[in-house]
Amino acid sequence: MESRLDLREKVDNKDRKFGANEEYFPTRLITADGNEINGLFTASQIKVAAKRALNNPEDIPGKTLWERIFG
C-alpha cells in the first residue's frame, strides 16, 4: 500500500467560521483517472477512519514487496 497521511503536517484554518475546525491535515488525492486534487481532513475524520480500519482488518491491503524488504 502506497498511501500515507502524515499527521505531523497541519494547516491552520485561515478564514475560520464559527464552529469550524481550527486546523486540518492536508492531503493530495489521486483519482482513478490520475488527476490530483487537494483534500483537508479533520482530526475526528481521521479517528473515524482509524477505528474503521481496526474493525475491518481484512480490508487493509498487504505490504508491498518493497515494504516487506525495507520496512
ABEGO torsion letter per residue (X at the ends): XABBBBAABBBBBABBBBGBBABBBBBBBBBAAGBBBBBBBBAAAAAAAAAAAAABAAABBBBBAAAAAAX
